[in-house]
Amino acid sequence: MVKCHYCEREAVVRLPYAKLNLCREHFAEYLLRKLERSVNRYKMFGKGSRVVVGVSGGKDSVTLTKLLSESGLAKMLVVHVNLAIGEYSRISVETVRRFSVEHGLDYLIVDLSEYGIGIPELVAKTKRSPCSVCGMVKRYVLNALTMDLGYDALATAHHGDDMAVYIVKSFLLQDYDQLYKISPVNYEVPGLAARKVKPLYEFYEFEVETFAKLYGLPFVSVKCPFKHVGWLESYVRELLDRAEEESPGFKVSLLRSHARRTMSMRSAEQAQPKACASCGLISSGTECSFCRFTRRALGQPMGLVVRRWIIGKAVAGETRQVSGDQPSSVG
């Protein structure tokens, strides 16, 4: 039996980069400390801040939400965007609702299908790929909600393995605009864009998945029917995995080096972003990408419709569907 580095209990996980074998309880404590260090290292938000957490229902987002809840670093609102992708979305909605209720978390399900803002409908009316449409819709809705409800930051569950792949892939494609945006913190633009943070920026995917399984967190295990992984992304991921195996901690070193560079560069933020003429949120041109896209797909820009829906839910008190103390089951 391999013992935990900190106690006599049996180790359930090995962290090669840290050279640690940990039991269930000390693994949870280790991840909580790691989360707190990441939030502080990158100055994501101050203690007691109000943070919207985008939760898809997958292992990454439920793990992030559970760790943030246990850390007490922020007052959270769990937000799930129902993308109307048939059975997949039904399972996702039920998973997020169950997770939120079980852990005493305030949550809001954003369902815009009644306005035709569902991924299948939008994809059918355009030539854009499902993944690009999905990403655009979620980014817009979560940014608008964070802004209109007056929260301090929007947290998403992008973990280090994915971030490292995006960094290398963007560099190889010479997509330097995208490369700059890959950061643990994307700063707010007053009145236009919310502060966006990635608390799992230095987490490995195996840590996230192991935590979710060890603590029995409900999460969606089925894959989105639209999900597609290109050859370049697969190749880069395999290359980085091999580098990590040869030199444990390689990915975190890459991520920290990239973060130091991007967070010290302000040129993109000095490009004077504009307000969308249709909805009033951030845009690089006359209209934001969401309003421009929905104008083409649905015949009218839908940004203002989304913002009015959000404000209506807030007025009706529907952003607080669950209240109460958050039970602790970690440790």
C-alpha positions as CSV (number, residue, x, y, z in Angstrom):
1,M,0.0,0.0,0.0
2,V,1.3,3.4,-1.0
3,K,0.7,5.9,1.9
4,C,-0.3,9.5,1.7
5,H,2.6,12.0,1.9
6,Y,1.0,13.7,4.8
7,C,-0.6,10.9,6.8
8,E,-0.9,7.1,7.3
9,R,-3.9,6.7,5.0
10,E,-3.8,5.0,1.7
11,A,-2.9,7.3,-1.2
12,V,-5.6,7.5,-4.0
13,V,-3.8,9.8,-6.4
14,R,-0.3,10.5,-7.6
15,L,0.8,14.0,-8.6
16,P,3.9,13.5,-10.7
17,Y,4.7,17.2,-11.1
18,A,4.6,17.7,-7.3
19,K,6.1,14.3,-6.5
20,L,3.2,13.6,-4.1
21,N,1.0,10.6,-3.3
22,L,-2.2,11.8,-1.5
23,C,-5.2,10.4,0.2
24,R,-8.7,11.6,-0.6
25,E,-8.8,14.2,2.2
26,H,-5.3,15.7,1.5
27,F,-5.9,15.7,-2.2
28,A,-8.9,17.9,-1.7
29,E,-6.9,20.2,0.7
30,Y,-4.1,20.4,-1.9
31,L,-6.5,21.4,-4.7
32,L,-8.2,24.0,-2.5
33,R,-4.7,25.6,-1.7
34,K,-3.9,25.4,-5.4
35,L,-7.1,27.2,-6.3
36,E,-6.5,29.9,-3.7
37,R,-2.9,30.4,-5.0
38,S,-4.1,30.8,-8.5
39,V,-6.7,33.3,-7.6
40,N,-4.2,35.3,-5.7
41,R,-1.3,34.9,-8.1
42,Y,-3.2,36.3,-11.0
43,K,-5.3,38.7,-8.9
44,M,-8.5,37.3,-10.3
45,F,-10.9,38.8,-7.7
46,G,-10.9,39.8,-4.1
47,K,-12.2,37.8,-1.2
48,G,-16.0,38.2,-0.9
49,S,-16.4,39.3,-4.6
50,R,-19.6,38.4,-6.4
51,V,-18.8,35.9,-9.1
52,V,-20.9,34.3,-11.9
53,V,-19.7,30.8,-12.6
54,G,-20.5,29.4,-16.0
55,V,-21.5,25.7,-15.5
56,S,-22.0,23.4,-18.4
57,G,-22.6,20.4,-16.2
58,G,-19.3,18.7,-17.2
59,K,-16.6,17.5,-14.7
60,D,-14.6,20.7,-15.1
61,S,-17.3,23.2,-14.2
62,V,-18.8,21.2,-11.3
63,T,-15.3,20.7,-9.8
64,L,-14.5,24.5,-10.2
65,T,-17.8,25.4,-8.5
66,K,-17.4,22.9,-5.7
67,L,-13.8,24.1,-5.0
68,L,-14.9,27.8,-5.1
69,S,-17.8,27.0,-2.8
70,E,-15.6,25.3,-0.3
71,S,-12.9,28.0,-0.4
72,G,-15.3,30.8,0.6
73,L,-13.4,33.1,-1.7
74,A,-16.5,34.4,-3.5
75,K,-20.3,34.7,-3.4
76,M,-21.4,32.7,-6.4
77,L,-24.2,32.5,-8.9
78,V,-24.2,29.3,-10.9
79,V,-25.3,30.0,-14.5
80,H,-26.1,27.4,-17.1
81,V,-26.9,28.3,-20.7
82,N,-29.4,25.8,-22.2
83,L,-28.3,25.5,-25.8
84,A,-31.3,23.4,-26.9
85,I,-29.3,20.5,-28.2
86,G,-31.9,17.8,-27.7
87,E,-31.2,15.1,-25.1
88,Y,-27.7,16.4,-24.4
89,S,-29.1,19.7,-23.2
90,R,-31.9,18.1,-21.2
91,I,-29.3,16.0,-19.3
92,S,-27.1,19.0,-18.8
93,V,-29.9,21.1,-17.4
94,E,-31.0,18.4,-14.9
95,T,-27.4,17.8,-13.9
96,V,-26.7,21.5,-13.1
97,R,-30.0,21.8,-11.3
98,R,-29.3,18.7,-9.2
99,F,-25.7,19.7,-8.4
100,S,-26.8,23.2,-7.4
101,V,-29.7,22.0,-5.1
102,E,-27.5,19.3,-3.5
103,H,-24.8,21.9,-2.6
104,G,-27.1,24.8,-1.7
105,L,-26.0,27.0,-4.5
106,D,-27.9,29.9,-6.1
107,Y,-28.4,29.1,-9.8
108,L,-30.0,30.4,-13.0
109,I,-30.8,28.3,-16.1
110,V,-30.7,30.6,-19.2
111,D,-33.1,29.1,-21.8
112,L,-33.4,31.3,-24.9
113,S,-34.9,28.6,-27.2
114,E,-38.2,30.5,-27.2
115,Y,-36.4,33.2,-29.1
116,G,-34.9,30.8,-31.6
117,I,-31.4,31.1,-30.0
118,G,-30.7,27.4,-30.0
119,I,-27.6,25.9,-31.5
120,P,-29.4,23.5,-34.0
121,E,-31.6,26.3,-35.3
122,L,-28.8,28.8,-35.7
123,V,-26.5,26.2,-37.3
124,A,-29.2,25.2,-39.8
125,K,-29.6,28.8,-40.9
126,T,-25.9,29.6,-41.3
127,K,-22.7,28.0,-42.6
128,R,-20.8,28.4,-39.4
129,S,-19.6,25.4,-37.4
130,P,-21.7,24.4,-34.4
131,C,-18.7,24.8,-32.0
132,S,-18.1,28.4,-33.2
133,V,-21.8,29.3,-32.9
134,C,-22.0,27.7,-29.4
135,G,-18.9,29.5,-28.1
136,M,-20.2,32.8,-29.4
137,V,-23.6,32.4,-27.9
138,K,-22.3,31.3,-24.5
139,R,-19.7,34.1,-24.3
140,Y,-22.3,36.7,-25.1
141,V,-24.9,35.5,-22.7
142,L,-22.5,35.0,-19.8
143,N,-20.9,38.4,-20.3
144,A,-24.2,40.2,-20.6
145,L,-25.5,38.4,-17.5
146,T,-22.4,39.3,-15.4
147,M,-22.7,42.9,-16.5
148,D,-26.4,43.4,-16.2
149,L,-26.6,41.7,-12.7
150,G,-23.7,43.7,-11.4
151,Y,-21.3,40.8,-10.6
152,D,-17.6,41.4,-10.2
153,A,-16.3,38.7,-12.4
154,L,-17.2,35.7,-14.6
155,A,-15.4,32.5,-13.9
156,T,-15.1,29.6,-16.4
157,A,-13.7,26.2,-16.0
158,H,-10.9,26.1,-18.6
159,H,-8.2,23.8,-17.2
160,G,-4.5,23.9,-17.9
161,D,-4.4,21.0,-20.4
162,D,-6.8,22.7,-22.7
163,M,-5.1,26.1,-22.2
164,A,-1.7,24.8,-23.1
165,V,-3.1,23.2,-26.3
166,Y,-4.8,26.5,-27.3
167,I,-1.6,28.4,-26.7
168,V,0.6,26.2,-28.9
169,K,-2.2,25.8,-31.6
170,S,-2.7,29.6,-31.8
171,F,1.1,30.1,-32.1
172,L,1.4,27.5,-34.9
173,L,-1.5,29.2,-36.8
174,Q,0.0,32.6,-36.1
175,D,-3.3,33.7,-34.7
176,Y,-1.7,36.3,-32.4
177,D,-5.0,38.0,-31.6
178,Q,-6.3,34.8,-30.1
179,L,-3.0,34.0,-28.5
180,Y,-3.2,37.3,-26.5
181,K,-6.7,36.5,-25.3
182,I,-5.6,33.2,-23.8
183,S,-5.0,34.3,-20.3
184,P,-6.0,33.5,-16.7
185,V,-7.6,36.9,-16.5
186,N,-9.2,39.0,-19.2
187,Y,-9.7,42.5,-17.7
188,E,-13.1,44.2,-17.6
189,V,-13.9,47.1,-19.9
190,P,-16.2,49.4,-17.8
191,G,-19.7,49.4,-19.2
192,L,-18.9,47.0,-22.0
193,A,-17.3,43.7,-20.8
194,A,-17.1,41.8,-17.6
195,R,-13.8,40.6,-16.0
196,K,-13.3,37.0,-17.0
197,V,-11.2,34.6,-14.9
198,K,-10.0,31.0,-15.2
199,P,-9.3,29.7,-11.7
200,L,-8.4,26.2,-13.1
201,Y,-5.7,27.7,-15.4
202,E,-2.9,25.7,-13.7
203,F,-4.9,22.6,-13.0
204,Y,-4.4,19.3,-14.9
205,E,-7.4,17.6,-16.3
206,F,-6.7,14.4,-14.4
207,E,-6.8,16.4,-11.1
208,V,-10.2,17.8,-12.0
209,E,-11.7,14.5,-13.1
210,T,-10.2,12.6,-10.1
211,F,-11.7,15.2,-7.7
212,A,-15.2,15.0,-9.3
213,K,-15.2,11.2,-9.1
214,L,-13.7,10.9,-5.5
215,Y,-16.4,13.2,-4.2
216,G,-19.3,11.8,-6.2
217,L,-20.1,15.1,-7.9
218,P,-22.8,14.7,-10.6
219,F,-21.5,15.6,-14.0
220,V,-22.5,15.0,-17.6
221,S,-20.4,12.2,-19.1
222,V,-21.9,12.1,-22.5
223,K,-20.3,14.1,-25.3
224,C,-22.0,16.9,-27.1
225,P,-23.2,15.5,-30.5
226,F,-21.7,18.5,-32.3
227,K,-18.2,18.1,-30.7
228,H,-15.4,17.9,-33.2
229,V,-11.6,17.8,-32.5
230,G,-9.4,18.7,-35.5
231,W,-6.2,16.9,-36.4
232,L,-4.0,19.8,-35.3
233,E,-5.5,20.0,-31.9
234,S,-5.1,16.3,-31.4
235,Y,-1.5,16.4,-32.6
236,V,-0.6,19.3,-30.2
237,R,-2.3,17.6,-27.3
238,E,-0.4,14.4,-27.9
239,L,2.9,16.4,-28.2
240,L,2.3,18.3,-24.9
241,D,1.3,15.1,-23.1
242,R,4.6,13.5,-24.2
243,A,6.5,16.6,-23.0
244,E,4.7,16.4,-19.7
245,E,5.5,12.8,-19.3
246,E,9.2,13.4,-19.9
247,S,9.3,16.5,-17.7
248,P,6.5,16.7,-15.1
249,G,5.3,20.3,-14.7
250,F,6.2,21.3,-18.3
251,K,2.6,22.4,-19.0
252,V,2.4,24.6,-15.9
253,S,5.7,26.2,-16.8
254,L,4.4,27.0,-20.3
255,L,1.2,28.4,-18.9
256,R,2.9,30.7,-16.3
257,S,5.4,31.9,-18.9
258,H,2.6,32.7,-21.3
259,A,0.5,34.4,-18.6
260,R,3.4,36.7,-17.6
261,R,3.7,37.9,-21.2
262,T,0.0,38.3,-22.0
263,M,-0.9,40.0,-18.7
264,S,1.9,42.5,-19.2
265,M,0.8,43.4,-22.7
266,R,-1.9,46.1,-22.9
267,S,-1.9,46.8,-26.6
268,A,-5.1,44.9,-27.4
269,E,-6.9,46.7,-24.6
270,Q,-5.7,50.0,-25.9
271,A,-7.5,49.4,-29.2
272,Q,-10.5,51.5,-28.0
273,P,-13.3,48.9,-28.0
274,K,-16.7,50.3,-29.1
275,A,-20.2,49.8,-27.8
276,C,-22.4,47.7,-30.1
277,A,-25.0,49.9,-31.8
278,S,-27.7,47.3,-31.2
279,C,-27.1,46.0,-27.6
280,G,-24.5,48.4,-26.1
281,L,-22.0,45.8,-25.1
282,I,-18.4,45.4,-26.3
283,S,-17.7,45.3,-30.1
284,S,-14.8,45.8,-32.4
285,G,-17.0,47.4,-35.0
286,T,-20.5,48.9,-35.4
287,E,-22.2,45.7,-34.1
288,C,-20.9,43.0,-31.9
289,S,-20.5,39.5,-33.3
290,F,-23.6,38.2,-31.6
291,C,-25.9,40.9,-32.8
292,R,-24.4,40.7,-36.3
293,F,-24.7,37.0,-36.4
294,T,-28.3,36.8,-35.1
295,R,-29.3,39.6,-37.5
296,R,-28.2,37.4,-40.4
297,A,-29.6,34.2,-39.0
298,L,-32.9,35.4,-37.4
299,G,-33.6,38.7,-39.2
300,Q,-32.9,40.9,-36.2
301,P,-30.1,41.5,-33.7
302,M,-30.9,39.6,-30.5
303,G,-28.5,41.2,-28.0
304,L,-31.0,43.6,-26.5
305,V,-33.6,40.8,-26.3
306,V,-31.2,38.7,-24.3
307,R,-30.3,41.6,-22.0
308,R,-34.0,42.4,-21.4
309,W,-34.6,38.7,-20.6
310,I,-31.8,38.7,-18.0
311,I,-33.0,41.9,-16.4
312,G,-36.6,40.5,-16.3
313,K,-35.4,37.4,-14.5
314,A,-33.5,39.6,-12.0
315,V,-36.5,41.7,-11.3
316,A,-38.7,38.6,-10.8
317,G,-36.1,37.2,-8.4
318,E,-35.4,34.1,-10.5
319,T,-31.7,34.4,-10.1
320,R,-32.0,33.0,-6.6
321,Q,-33.7,29.7,-7.1
322,V,-31.8,28.1,-4.2
323,S,-30.6,29.7,-1.0
324,G,-29.1,28.6,2.3
325,D,-25.8,27.5,3.8
326,Q,-23.5,25.5,1.5
327,P,-22.8,22.1,3.0
328,S,-19.1,21.1,3.2
329,S,-18.3,17.5,2.2
330,V,-14.6,18.1,1.3
331,G,-12.0,16.8,3.7
